[in-house]
Amino acid sequence: MHRRQLLVALVALLLVQLDAGLAGAQTRRPVVGLLSIRSPDPAGVTDPFVEGMRKLGYRDGQSVVIETRWAHGDITRYPRLAQELIELSPAVIVAPCGPSLRAIRELSRTVPVIAQCADERNFLGEVASIARPGGYTTGVTFLSPESVGKRLEALREIIPGLSRLAVLYEPDDPIDSHWRELERQQPVLGLSYQRLPVARSEELDARFDALVRERAQSLFVFPTNRMIGERARIAELALKHRVASVFEFAIHVDAGGLLSYGASISDSFRTSIPLYVDKILRGAKPADLPIIQPTRLELVINLHTARALGLEIPQSLLLRADRVID
């Protein structure tokens, strides 16, 4: 009898240890943090990223835990959201440059970060060089300055007499390389610029009123956190005030903007970023992972918006477009 009781007790003990082992294995799944300026949406960040991770053999909730924090267009949420991710002891965090990267680094200097930046100058000094970052931050640069001229050229094909251009930007995230390129293009294209700084989202209406007063013929929007977060509102105001709007990222055109030319954020989250997450999970150091540069820039045009503005898109431009929204 005692032997049977002892056997039952041993089996029970083994089962408890097995359960504990399984639970421990589950808690040891690496956490990958995603910090996004956006709100959740079907064409958002997570779908292409999860797809890219699956192609590399990762399953969310099984071999890895993907924790996403959404700022809903409000950059003031970044410190709290960064804190939530840091408390999960992530193996790596994927985040935009600027305020989000700053929020992470104010909490941790050593957590690996894969950042998406306009160019190498936007890594807040975290990167020593494109070829060898040398610290705890690596990432993707979108070659933003190189695409500025092409955006202006496409805009002039739509508005041949373009001479007055309003520029919407954030004073605390100015992307100096964009300003330098705009200034370089100014005498070449004969443009005058109206600067419209937006420090708070509540200022957007007033900035568009100023745009109308100055009779700007088009709107050039910088690819900053706030502008991405407010893309639907910006597209709505541009349509309301009947002004053609040009952007770097296609997500603005999907939201109702007129035209974009630049690297694809979705492609980056589907390919480059999962590749670097995989490398870091396998033991690679961000210091040794070169900054990834896009190999292709895409032109996206919203024909529906063009019609609403009474603009005719030249056939030559439509033929060059990678995607036309109609």
Secondary structure, 3 states (H helix, E strand, C coil): CHHHHHHHHHHHHHHHHHHHHHHHHHHCCCEEEEEECCCCCCCCCHHHHHHHHHHCCCCECCCEEEEEEECCCCHHHHHHHHHHHHCCCCCEEEEECCHHHHHHHHHCCCCCEEEEECCHHHHCCCCCCCCCCCCCEEEEECCHHHHHHHHHHHHHHHCCCCCEEEEEEECCECCHHHHHHHHHHHHHHCCEEEEEECCCHHHHHHHHHHHHHCCCCEEEECCCHHHHHCHHHHHHHHHHCCCEEEECCHHHHHCCCCEEEECCHHHHHHHHHHHHHHHHHCCCCHHHCCCECCCCCEEEEEHHHHHHCCCCCCHHHHHHCCEEEC
